Amino acid sequence: MRRKDRELDAFTRNECTEINKFALNNKVEMDTNFKSFKEFYPFYLQQHSEVVCRTLHFIGTLFGLIFLVIVLAAFNNKWWAFASPLWGYAFGFIGHYFFEHNKPATFKNPFYSFAADLVMFTELLTGRIKFNSNKS
């Protein structure tokens, strides 16, 4: 199998090491029009290469998921569940503006960005990628 084919198939086979290396070694421009999540995710990882930014995203997503579980389990008004992403965005924006010094991908690709945040959270939680991106 050719290297390019392996890189494209890496995400679907849950072998994200090649994608992570690509993201670290290739700066993808912000105005790139992404045709798929596979194309977007390396860009997303590159935009989250600073350890503090990744950590803040992880904490924000964790708090958001905890908040969602509490709302669904304990509140009569389930509309509060829509507030759970605010945790992730608050922590994430702090990470981007004060540590990563870039514009969050949410502004140009909100759906891919939300999905990528959940994928990055899962990969950080399982150890598939490291908080320090130089060791990914």
Helices and strands as residue ranges (DSSP letters): H 3-10, H 17-25, H 37-46, H 51-74, G 78-83, H 85-95, I 96-100, G 105-107, H 110-126, G 133-135
